[in-house]
Structure formats: C-alpha cells, structure tokens
C-alpha cells in the first residue's frame, strides 16, 4: 500500500505507479489524502481517466464538504 499526501506532485504518483506495476503484485491500493482540494481532486480524476486498470474503491469527503472528521478528505484507488 502506498499512502500519498495530497500535496505530492502527480508526477511522483505516476512514477510510483510505473515502478509498482512492473512487479508481480496481485493488487495495488493507493491512498490519496486531501482530496477536497480542487487540484488534488482534478489530479486523481485525470489519473483514473488515463489508467484503465485503476478504479476508485472508496471516497471520503472532508471538512470542505461537511464531513469534518475526515479533515480534507481521502480517496482509495485500486488496480486490478
């Protein structure tokens, strides 16, 4: 599992994905933090659109969307 704070540049996430997808891992999950931030949300949406094997398995809205217990939100992605 790779946990990625929302402030991480998308190029870093893509590099990590390329490295991991070349292994024999049965499945991969990525946790992205701070997904209530517009730029993070856009980056995750763009990435999901570009990666046929990736899908979102959990989305937790945060303070900006009325759920303060999840701070600024998070999303969990999975590759099959």
N, C-alpha and C positions, 0 to 999 in steps of 0.2 A: 504494500500500500504506500502511496506517495501522497503526502499532505502538502498542499501548495497554498501559501497565503495569497490573498487577492492582490497584493502589491507586486507579486512576482511577474516579470515581463512574460508575455505569451511565448516569446522565442525560447525561453528557458523550459516552459512546459512542453513545447514541441520537441525540443532536444531530448528531454527526459523520456517522452513517449517513444521516440525513434529508438533510443537505447533499449528500452524495456521490451518493445515489440519484437526485437530481434532475438529475444531469449525464448526459452521453452515454457514460459509461464502459462499456466492454464487459463488464468483470468487476471485482469488488472483492474484496480479501482484507484481513482484519483479523487481526493477531497479538495475542493476549491473553497477557500474562505473569502469573506467579504463580498459575496455575490449580489448584495443590494446596491453596490456601487455600479453606476452605469457602465463604466469602462470594463469592469470585470464581467458583468453580465453579457455585454456585447462580445467580449473575447471568448467566453465559454460558448455562447450561441454560434459564433463563427466557427469555432473549432469543431463543435458537434456537426455542423453542416458539412464540414470538409472531411470528416472521418467516418466512413461507412460502418466501421466496426464499433464505434463508440455510441453509447446511449446514456441518457441520464436516468439514474435509478432512484434518486432522492433529491428533493429540493426543499430547503427550509428557509422561509423568508425571515428577515430580521427586523430590527427596530424601525427601519425606514418604511416597512410595510406592515407595521402594527404588531409585530411579534418580538418584543424586546428581549426575551430570554435567549434568543439566538443571535444577539448582538447585531451584526451586519449581514447575516445570512450565510448559507453554505449550500453547495451542491456536490453530489457524489456522482461520478461518471464511471462507467464500466465498459470494458472491451471484451467482446466475445470472440 
